[in-house]
Amino acid sequence: MANYRSGRINEEVKKELSEIIRYEIKDPRLTAMISITQVDVTKDLKYAKVYISIFGKEEEKETCLNILKSSKGFMRRALGNRIKLRCVPELIIELDNSIEHGMYIDSLIHKIKENK
């Protein structure tokens, strides 16, 4: 598969999954802000690793992550209805803490600048 095609598929899956999470999952326990930071679909379209960033308290993060992991089947079926692919990839949901890590590094840099 050409590199540009895999990038297009990754972005399309990311866009559709974002809309599915935002508008179609009707669980009232999803109170934190959820964003998909990256999607990596394998070349054979069997698996898609979905990196999710959750903004909220630590217990909200765990609850939201568990809800999303338990609704993988629903999201996969909805994704199959929206995107026409040879096979709909199985979703592997992982928590992405890169934004929090970046904010922590930024705060350390500001502390160093203040101490000078």
N, C-alpha and C positions, 0 to 999 in steps of 0.2 A: 504494500500500500504506500502510495506516495506520502511524503511528509506533510504536504499542505492539506491533503485529504484527511489525515488523522487529526490535524489541528482543527479543521472545520467540524469534524464529528465531535471532538471534545467540547468545542464551544457551543454547538447546538444542543448537546446533552446537558451541558451546564445551564443554558438558558431555559430549557424545558423543565429540568428538575427544580430550578428556582421558582418557576411559576407554579409547579405542582405543589411544592412545599408551602408557598405563600397563599394559594387560592383553593386548593383541593383537600388538603389535610385539615380536618375539622376538629382536631383534638383541643379541648380548652386548656390543657396543661402546657401547651406550647406558648409560653409567655415571653420568652427571651427573643431577641432579634437574631435571626439565623441567616447566614449568608454562605453561599457556596464559593469557595476561593479557587478551587481547581478541580478539574475532572481529567483523569487519565484512562482512556479506553485502550484495551490491548489491541494488537493488530488483527487478531482473529475475531474481535467484537464479542468475546465471551464474557469478559469482566470489565467493570468500570470502577475505578477507585475514586471515590468522591470525598474531597476534603472540605469539611464544614467548619466554619468559625461561628461560635455562639457567644453573643454578648449578654452577660448577665452574671448573677451570683453563681458560686460554685455548685450549689445544689440544683439550681435551675439548669446549668450546663449538663449535669448528669441526667436529669430527668428528660431534657430535650433530646439528648443523644440516644437514650434508651427508647424514646418514642419513635425517633427516626429509624433506628435500627429495627424496631418491631414492625414498622410500616414499609419495609423494603419491597415486599411483594406488591403492595398497592402502587407504590411509585414505579416499579418496573412495568406493571400492567398499563398504567397511565402513560408511561413513556413509550411503550409499544404502540399505543393508539395514536400518539402524536408524531412519532418519527418512524419512517419506513426504512428499516434496516433489514439486512439478511437475517440476523438474530438479535434479539434485545439483550443487552449485556446484563449480567448479574451484578447488582450494586454492592460494593464494599464501602461502608461509610466509616470514615476516620475523622477524628477531631484535629483541627489545625490550630495550633497555638502561635503561629508566626506573628500575628498582629499584636498579641499581648507581649510576646518576646521583643518585638520592635519597640513597643511603648516603654518597656522596661529599660532597654538599651538607651533610648532617647532620654529617659529620666536620669540615668547614670551620667550621660554626657552633660546634661544641664547642671547636675550637682558638681561635676568637675569644673565647669565654667564659673560657677558661683564661688568656688573655693579659691580661685586665682586672684 
